[in-house]
Amino acid sequence: DSPADRREVLAKWVTSPENPYFARAIANRVWANFMGVGLVEAVDDLRLTNPPSHPKLLDELAAYLVKEKFDLRSLMRLIAQSNMYQRSSMPREGNEGDRRFYSRYYPRRLMAEVAMDAISQATAVPTSYPNYPPNWRAIQLPDTKVASAFLDKFGRPKRDATCECERTSTPSMVQALHLANGDSLNQKLKSKGNRIDQIL
């Protein structure tokens, strides 16, 4: 019978220091975003029968996140300043086949939104999205309802399910053809005042 908002009660429970699940899940997801591979892999599969590759590290990251009152920037800074994040991607004898235990950095393709923003920045021609202000970045789009052939072809998830598996990073011929013949890049290269125009 309480008139209090149930969402507030849920939010307090989720972010409570006594709740070990949320902090571990978020720490694992942020780690996977920076490192390419989660401490628990797949990142959405946090069950007892799928243990982390480095349990103590995950515990420490979760505890740090709680101590910092779930300040994600602080966690990102910690990871970006770590020796592990700054490792070379060049394989050495003995770690050529490692894709799980962070013996080196694993190169990976940019996410669709980051790739679109990089193209916009490199060409000095911002991408415009309907109903959004000028200079709005793809990474800022709140949902997948905004039409973009580039984002769809390069693996933007539909967000039909709450699973990281929806995003794809598999290269395809459609992507190569879109880069060569599609409007996303060619219109920017033709645009007056673009980076090439400025240099010339």
Secondary structure as GFF3:
##gff-version 3
##sequence-region A 1 200
A	DSSP	alpha_helix	6	14	.	.	.	ID=ss1
A	DSSP	alpha_helix	20	35	.	.	.	ID=ss2
A	DSSP	alpha_helix	55	67	.	.	.	ID=ss3
A	DSSP	alpha_helix	72	80	.	.	.	ID=ss4
A	DSSP	alpha_helix	112	123	.	.	.	ID=ss5
A	DSSP	three_ten_helix	138	140	.	.	.	ID=ss6
A	DSSP	alpha_helix	149	153	.	.	.	ID=ss7
A	DSSP	three_ten_helix	164	166	.	.	.	ID=ss8
A	DSSP	alpha_helix	173	181	.	.	.	ID=ss9
A	DSSP	alpha_helix	183	190	.	.	.	ID=ss10
A	DSSP	alpha_helix	195	199	.	.	.	ID=ss11
###
